[in-house]
Amino acid sequence: ADPNHRPLREVLKGQAGPETLFNRLEAQRNRALNRGELGRYLVTFVDNHDTFWQPGRFSNGATDKQVIGAIGYLLCALGTPCIYYGTEQGFEGTGGDNNVREAMFDTGDPGSNLLNSDCTIYKEIAKIAQVMRSQEPLRFGRMYYRQISGNGTNFDFPYGTAYTLAFSRILCGSEVLIAYNVSSQARSDFVVVDGSIHKPGDTMNILYPAPGTVTVQTAPDGTQFVPLNLAGNDFVILR
């Protein structure tokens, strides 16, 4: 398949490279809609009720952390996130049309439902959504995919299927950085941040999943970056 036309679900599962995401964002520059309208009208999703174009739900064959990372991406990236019901609790339907429309109700027990609000995916994406709601750049900011480096010297956009996918949302001189380790293996990457907003020695606070800080550093060529140590399929938000 053309690497420039792979679906988002395959990229976030580590089954396809990220080129399609970079190209699509760049293509938005040529669209008739302005950035604000793109944020309002561009709907993003990783699965839905149709089966003819996808191998079942995103959760099918995915770990909880992959589902959390995928929905976290939808919530933090440019566009209006569309979460197909049941994906927020890991429904794994695959096959025919009815197989990906699992019911969340029981006709034999009127008034009850099968929504499991205690599952890990549900609780974690609620935390990410809360961060999104509290951080204006995640709702209104410009979006930039970020270059990464393994040595803090040579930076470039990632490729392949094992890397840290990072992007920033920037609004009024504030930057929120999102990073997702597409790989199931731990990674240590250096990720570019905006040099006009950050200076060496500044700290960025981890807003998700747990409080912490990272320090902004400078590469030999003057590039500003932060070091990120991520376990397999970790998803983080920093500001």
Secondary structure, 3 states (H helix, E strand, C coil): CCHHHCCHHHHHCCCCCCHHHHHHHHHHHHCCCCHHHHHHHCEECCCCCCCCCCCCCCCCCCCHHHHHHHHHHHHHCCCEECCCCCHHHCCCCCCCHHHHCCCCECCCCCCCECCCCCCHHHHHHHHHHHHHHHCHHHHHCEEEECCEECCCCCCECCCCCCCEEEEEEEECCEEEEEEEECCCCCEEEEEECCCCCCCCCCEEEEEECCCCEEECEECCCCCEEEEEEECCCCEEEEC
